[in-house]
Amino acid sequence: MSDRKCEAELNDATTAVCPDCTTNLKKCLIQQNYAVVICPNLDCGYPFNQTQAINNIVYVKEKEIIEVAKSRLADK
């Protein structure tokens, strides 16, 4: 099972899971402060296999973006 590369994992107290394959969902930035919540499993098409994906577009706080960027820089 391969994973899509995404900018930030969901930071909710309860991790959201894909309704199709139960993989943990991730946020992928599509604009400066907006992300689409997708399933990182390449074998799964969620949410692109839905009739509407508008509910999967979420606002991402700058603090969350900075935290993810810092952790990625620390890993290098």
C-alpha positions in Angstrom: 0.0 0.0 0.0 1.6 3.3 -1.1 0.9 6.7 0.4 0.3 10.0 -1.3 2.6 12.8 0.0 0.6 15.4 1.9 1.5 18.5 3.8 0.0 17.8 7.2 -1.7 15.0 9.0 -5.0 15.8 10.7 -4.4 17.2 14.2 -7.7 16.2 15.7 -8.0 14.5 19.1 -9.7 11.6 17.3 -8.0 10.8 14.0 -10.4 10.8 11.1 -10.4 7.6 9.0 -11.3 7.0 5.4 -14.9 5.7 5.1 -13.8 3.5 2.2 -10.7 1.8 3.5 -10.2 2.9 7.1 -6.7 4.5 6.4 -6.0 7.6 8.5 -7.0 10.7 6.4 -4.5 13.5 5.7 -4.7 17.2 4.7 -3.0 18.2 1.5 -2.5 21.9 1.0 -4.1 23.1 -2.2 -3.8 26.9 -1.5 -2.0 28.9 1.2 -4.4 28.1 4.0 -6.7 25.6 2.5 -6.4 21.8 2.2 -8.4 19.0 0.9 -8.8 16.0 3.2 -7.9 12.9 1.3 -7.1 9.2 1.8 -3.3 8.8 1.3 -3.8 5.2 0.2 -3.1 5.1 -3.6 -5.5 2.2 -4.0 -8.3 4.3 -2.6 -10.0 7.2 -4.4 -11.6 9.0 -1.5 -12.9 11.7 -1.7 -12.5 11.9 -5.5 -14.8 8.9 -5.9 -17.7 10.9 -4.2 -20.2 13.0 -6.1 -19.2 16.0 -4.0 -15.8 16.7 -2.3 -16.6 20.3 -1.2 -17.0 19.1 2.5 -13.4 17.8 2.3 -11.9 21.3 1.8 -10.8 22.7 5.1 -9.1 25.8 6.5 -5.6 25.2 7.8 -4.3 27.5 10.5 -0.8 29.0 9.9 0.4 27.6 13.2 -0.3 24.0 11.9 1.5 24.7 8.6 4.5 26.1 10.5 4.6 23.1 12.9 4.7 20.7 10.0 7.3 22.7 8.2 9.5 22.8 11.3 9.2 19.0 11.8 10.1 18.3 8.2 13.2 20.6 8.5 14.2 18.9 11.7 14.0 15.5 10.0 16.5 16.5 7.3 
